[in-house]
Amino acid sequence: MNRRMVIFTLGQMVLLEAVLLLLPILVSALYGEACIKALALTAGGCVLAGALLMLAGRTKNRVIYAKEGFLIVSLAWISLSALGALPFFISGEIPNYIDAFFETVSGFTTTGASILTNLEKMSRGLLFWRSFTHWVGGMGVLVFIMAIVPNVSERSIHIIRAEMPGPIVGKLVPRVKDTAKILYLIYIGLTVLEIILLVAGKMPLYDSIVHTFGTAGTGGFGIKGDSIASYSPYLQWVITVFMLLFGINFNVFYLLLARRFRAAAKSTEVWTYLAIVGVSVAAIAVNIRHMYATIAETVRLSAFQVASIITTTGYSTCDFNLWPGFSKSVLLVLMFIGACAGSTGGGLKGSRLMILVKMGRNELRHLIHPRSVTTVKLEGKQLDAATLHNVANYFILYMLAFFSLFLAVSLDRFDIETDFSAVAACFNNIGPGFGAVGPAASYAAYSPLSKIVLSLAMLLGRLEIFPVILMFVPSTWTKK
C-alpha cells in the first residue's frame, strides 16, 4: 500500500476543488450575492487542506496499483462531497450539514436527488455550484486530474477503472493521459454544443449553462421547481437528445471522430440501448395518450421521461407520478437498466445486462448439452473468465446492497413505493422516484439517518460498489 501516494493524490483533488469553486465565486460576484463569502471561505480552506495533504504525502514512489486506485477514488469522492457541502452550510441556505452533504453527494454522483423545496429562493452562485458538481462528477474528477497533471503514471489506469462505469474499461489510445484528454475533449465539445443550441432556443445563458451541466453529467439539478416543464418544446427536445447522447459509450464518439464509422456502427450495446428507448417511448406514449391533448405532446413527454430515466438524469417535464401503473412500471425497470457503459449515466449498464443475459442463455444450453463449449462475446470479442466472474459478482453485490439499503431506509416508515423507488433512484443515480419522492417532491422528509444511508447508496451506485466496500476491508490498508 503506497499510503503517501494516496494522501498526495487526495491533496491534489482538494486543491482542484478550490480551483473549481472559482467559477461559482465569479457567478456570485456578477450577481452581487452574499454567498460569495461562503464560497470563498470554502475555497481558501481547500487550498490550505490540499497543500497540507500534498506536503504530508510527498514521496518519490509514485506507483499506483489497483488497491491504491480504489482507495483514492473512494476517499476523493467522499472528501470532495464533504468539503463541497460547506458553502451551502456556511451560507445558511441549507442550515443542516447532513442535508448539505446529501445535496452535494447527489451533485457529484450525478444523482439529482434533492432536499430543497424552494429552488427559486436559492442564490444563483450556489445553484451554479450545485449543478457544476454534476458536470465535474459526470466524467470523473480523477480522470480530469490525469488529463491536466503532467507525468501521469501508466498505472493510473487503475484509477480510471475504479472511477469509470462499466464492466470493461480500457485505454482508447496507448497512453493513459491521452485517453483522459480525449474523454474530456469529447465531453467539453458536447457540453458547448448543447449550450449553443439551448441559447439558440432563447433559453437565458445562465439557465443554458446550468441545465447543460445537469444534462452532461446526467444529473438533473435544475433551477426551477418544475424542472424543465416551463421551457418550450424545442428546448425540451434539445435536452432529450443530449440526455440520450451522454448516455452513449464515449468510445463510440471517439470512433466517429477517428472516422472509424463501421466500427462505431457495430456497437451492439448502443443499438440495444436505442432499441430499449424506442420501445419504451412507444409503449408509454400509447398508455398515456388519453391524458394529453395531442400526439405530439404525448410523444414529447414520453420521450423526455424515458431519456431522463434510462440515462439516470432525472429531469422531468411532467409529474410522471400521476401516470398509469404500466408507464410507471416501465420507468422503474429503466431505472435499473441504465445507460451504456463508459457514459456518464448510472444503473446496471446495458453491456453488463447483455453479458448476464448471454451467461444465462449459455447456462441453459449447457444444461441441455453438457459437453458443449460455450463462450460469451461482447462487441464481437470473446470475454475471458475473469470478466464474466466480475460481472456475476457485481450483480450479486448489487442486489445485496440494494435490498440492505432498502431495509435500512424502510425504518423511516414511508410507504413501500416511496422507499423502494427512493433507494432505486439514489442507488442508480437517478434522483426522483415515485410516491413521496416523485418529481414534484423532495427527500426533505427523510430522517438524518436515512439521508446518510441514501448518500451511501449514491456513492455505491456511482463508484459501482467495489471501491467503497474495499475501504472497509482491513487488508486494503496493509503495506503488502
N, C-alpha and C positions, 0 to 999 in steps of 0.2 A: 504494500500500500504506500503510494507516494503521497503522503499527507500534505507535505509542503506545497506540492503542485495543486492539490485540491484547494488549499487555502488561498494560494496565489491567484488561481482562476476565479475563485469567488470574489476576490478583491477587484479583479478586472470587471466582473459583472456588476458589482455595486458602483464602481466608477462609471460604467456605461449608463447605469440608471440615472446618475447625476446629470450626464450629458443629455439623456432623453428628456429629462424634466425641463430642459431649457425651452423646448417648444411650447408646452403649456404655460410656462412663465411668460413667454413672448405674447401668447394669446391673451393672458390675463392683463398684461401691460397695455395691449392695444385697446382692451375694453375697460381699462381702469378699475379692475376688480380687487377687492381686499384679499382674496385668496392667494394673491401673488406672494404674500408673506409666508404662508404655509408651504407653498411650493418651493420658494427659495430656501427656507429653513431646512426642508427635507433634502434638497439638492446639496446644501452645504454639509449636512450630516452624512450623506452618501459619499461625498468626496473624502471626508475625514475617515470614515469607516473603511472605505475602499483602499485608501492609502495605507492604513494600518495593517489591513489584511495582506496586502501585497508585500509590505516590509516583513511581516511575520512569515510569509510563505516563500521568501527568496530562496532559490535553490538552483544548482547547476543541472540537476537531473530533471529535465522537462518531459520525461516519458509519461504517457498516459495509456494505461491498459484498460481493459473492459471494466474492471472494478472501479477504477478512478472515474471513468466516463459516466457510469451510472450514478455515482455519488455526487459528482459535480453537477449533473443535470438536476437531480432531486433537490440538493441544497440550494442551488442557484434559484430555482423557481420558487421555493419557499421563502428565501431571503428577499427576492425581488418583490414578492407579494406583501411580505411583512413591512418592508420599507415603503413600498408604493402606496400602502394604505394610509400612511401618515398625513399626507396633505388633506384628505377627507376628514380625518380625525382632528388634526390641529386647527383646521379652519372652522370646525364645529358644524359643517354641513352634513356630516354623518357623525353624530356625537358619541356613538358607541363603537369602540375599536373593533369588536368582533364583527359588527355589521360592515365596517370599513374594510376589514380583512376579507370578508366574504365577497364584497363587491370587487375588490382588487384581484383576488384569486379568480373570480369569474371573468375578469377582464383579461388577465394574462393567459388563462387556459382557453380563452375564446369561447366561453360558455354562454355568457349573456344573461344568466340568472341574476336578478336584482332584488334588493330590499327597498329600493327607492319607490316612493308612492306619488311623488310630485316632481317630475323631472324639470318642469318649466321654472321651478324656483331655484334650481342649481345654477351656480356660476358657470359661465362659458369656459373658463380656463380649466375647471375641474371636470366638466363634461368632455372637454377635448382630451384631457389626460386619461379619463375613463375609457374612451374609445381608442385612444392611441395605444393603450395596453393590448387591445385586440390585435392591432397591426404588428406590434412587436412580438407578441406571443404566437401569431399565426404561423410564421415560417420558423420561428425558434430563435431565442435570444442568443444562444451559444453558437448557432450557425452563423449569426451576424458577426459575432466576435471573431470567428475563424475567417470570415470574409475580409475583415479590415485589419486584423492584427498580423504583423509580419512574423516570419519564422515559425509558422504553424507546423507542428509535427504531423507526419502522415498517420501516426497512431491516433490522431484526433478524430479519425473516422469512427472511433468508439463513441464519441460524444454525439456525432450525427445519428448514429444508430440508436442511441438512447433517447434522442430528442425527436427524431422524425418518425411519424406514424407509419405503421405497415409491417407486414411480416418479413419483407425483404428490403433492406436499404443498402445501396451501394453507391459507388462514385460514378458520376456522369463522365468525368474525364480522369486521367491518371492521378492528378494532384487533388488532395482534399480541399485546399484553399481555393483552387479554381472551381471545384464543384460548388462550394459555398457561394462564391461570387456569381456563378451562373444562376443558381437558385434565386438569389436576391435580385439580380438584374431582371429576371422574368417577373418576379413578384412586384418590383417597383414599376416595371413597364405596364403591367396590367392595372396597377393602382392608379397611375397617372392617366391612363386611357379612360378608366371609369369616371374619374373626377371631371375630365373634359366633357364626357357625354352627359353627365349629370348637370354640369353648368350650362351646357348647350340646351338642356331641357328647362332652363330657368330656375333651377334649384340654387339658392344662395351659396356662395363659395364655402362659407363655414359649414353649412349643412352638408354640402357635397363631400368635403374632406372627411367629416366625422362619419358619415354614412358609408363612405368608401372604406375607411378603416374597419368598420364593422363588417362589411362585405368581404374584404380581402382576407381578414383573419377568420372569416366565418364565425363571427362572434355575436353580432346582433344588438349591441348597445346603440341606442338612438338618443334623440334629444326631445322627443315628444311622447306624451303619454299613450298616443295611439300608434306608436311605432312609425310605419310607412303609410298608413291608411289615408292620411290627409294630402299626400302628394299625388300628382297627376298619373294617369295610366301609363304615359310614356316613361316617367321616372320609375314606376313600379316594374315595368318590363325591363328596363336597363338593369336594375338591381337583380331581377330574376335571372337574367342571362349571366351576369357576373358572379352570382352565387354559384351557378352551375359550373362556370369556368374555374372558379377557385376550388371546386370540389374534384377537379380532374388531376390525375397524377402529373406533377410538374415535369417528369421525364418526357411525357408526350409533347409538351410545349418545346422542350429542348430539341427533340427530334424534328419538330416542324421548323424551328429556327435553323437547324442544321440541314434543312431541305431533304430530310430522310422521310418523305411523305408515306412511302409504303410501309415502313417500319411503324410509323405513328398510327397508320390506319389498321394495323394488325392487332392493336391493343384490345384484347377480349374484355379486359376489366372496364375500359371506357365504354365499349359498346353495351356491355351488361348494365352498367350504371345508367346510360342514356335510355336503355330499354325499360328499366325499372321506373325511371322518371316518367317516360311516356305512358306506360300502362297505368301508373298511379294517378297521373293527371286526368287521364280519360275516365278512370273508374270514379274518382271523386267528383269530377265535373257532372257526370250522369247522376250521381247520388244527390248532389246539392242543387241541381238545375232549377227545381221548384222554388228555391229560396231567393233567386235573383232575377232581375228584370230581363236581361239579355244574355245570349250565349257568350258574347264577347266578355262580359263582366264575369260570368261563371268560369270560363276558361282561364282568364287572367288571375282570379283569386285562387283557383285550384292550382295553377302552375306556380304561383308565388309561394304558396304554403308548402307545396311538395318540395320545391327547390330549397326553401328555407330549412325544412326539417331534415331532408336527406343529406344536405351539406352541413347540418348542425349549426346553421347560422342563427336562427331564432327570431328573425324579423317577422312581422305579421302585417297584413293589410285588412284583416278582419278578425273577429273573435271566433276562431275555429272551435272553441269550447262549446259553441252553440250548434255545431254541425251534427248531422245524424251519427248514430253509433258506428256505422260502417266506415264513414270517412275518418272519424277519429281513430278507428282501429287501424286503418291504412297508415295514418300518420304515426301511430305508436310503433308499428312494425318498421317504418322508415327510420325512426329514432335509433333502432338497434343496428340496422344495416349500415347507415352512414355513407360517407363519400369514398373516393378511391384512396388507396394507399399513396403516400408521397404527396398528398394535397394538404390544405390547411384545415380540412374537415375532420370530424370526430367519428364516433361509432365503431363498430367492429371492423369496418372497411370491406369494400367489395372483394378485393383479392383474397382476403382471409376467409370470407364466406365461400368463395368459389373453391378454395382449397379444401375446406371442410366438407363441402358437398361432394367433391371428387373423391375424397378419402372415404366417405360413407358409401359411395357407389362402388368403389373398388373392394370394400369390405364385403358388400353384398355379392359381388362377383366371386370373391374368394370363397365364400360360404358354399356357393353352387359348384365352383370348380376349384377345389382345394390346392391342386398342383399348379394352377395358373400363376404367372408372374405379372403383377400389375404395377404400373407407375403413375405418378401424378405429375401433370405438366401444367405450367402457367406461362402464358405468353409464348408458347411453343418450346419452352425449356423444361427439361425434366428436373424436378425438385429433389434434393437429397434428403436422406432420412432425418438429418438434424433440423432442417427447416420444417418438415412435417411434424416432428416431435415438438418443436417450438410452438407451432400453430395450435396443436392439440392441447398442450399445457396452458397456453394463453387462454383458450376458450374455457377450460376448466376453472382457472383462476378468475376469469371474467365473471362467470356465473356465481362462483363462491363469494366474490367481492360484492357483486350486485345485491345478492339476497342478504348478505350480512349488513350492508348499508341500509337496505330496505327495512330490516328488522329493527335496527337502531333508530331510524327516523320514525318508525311506527310508534315509538314510545310517546310521541307528541300528541297522539290521539286525533289526528285528522282522519278523514275517510280514506279508504284503501286506494281509491282512484287518485287522490291528491298525492299520497305518499309514494305510491308506485311510480307515477309519472314524474314526480319531483326527483326521485333518485335516478330514473331513466334519463331525465333531461340533464341532470348535473353530471352523471357518470359518463354519458355520451356527449357531453359538452354542447348541449342544445340551448338551454335556457328555459323557455316557457314550457309548461306541461299542461295538464288538464285539472279540472276542479278548482281548488283554491289557489293554484299556481298557474292558472291559464294565462294567455297572452294579455288579458285585460287586468291581471292581478300581479302580485309580487310574492316574495318569500319572507316578507317582513314579519308575518305572524308566527313563524317558526321560532322555537326556543334557541338560546345561545348554543346549547349542546348540539342541537340538530343542525345549526348553521356551520358548526365546526365539522360535523360529520359530512355534510354536503360539500364543504370546502375540500375535505379529503377526497370525496368522490370525484370532484372536478380535477384534482391533481392526478389521481389514479387514472382517470379516463384520458387526460391529455398526454401523460407520460407513459401510457399503456402498461400500468401496473408494476412491472418488474423493477424499474429504478426506485420507486417509492418503497416497495416491500424490502428491497435489498438494504435500505438504510437501517432496518431493524434486525438484520441478520448479523450476529456478532462476528462471524468470520470475515465479513466485508471490511471490517476495520483493522484486521490484523495486518502485520507487515509482510506476511508471506504472499 
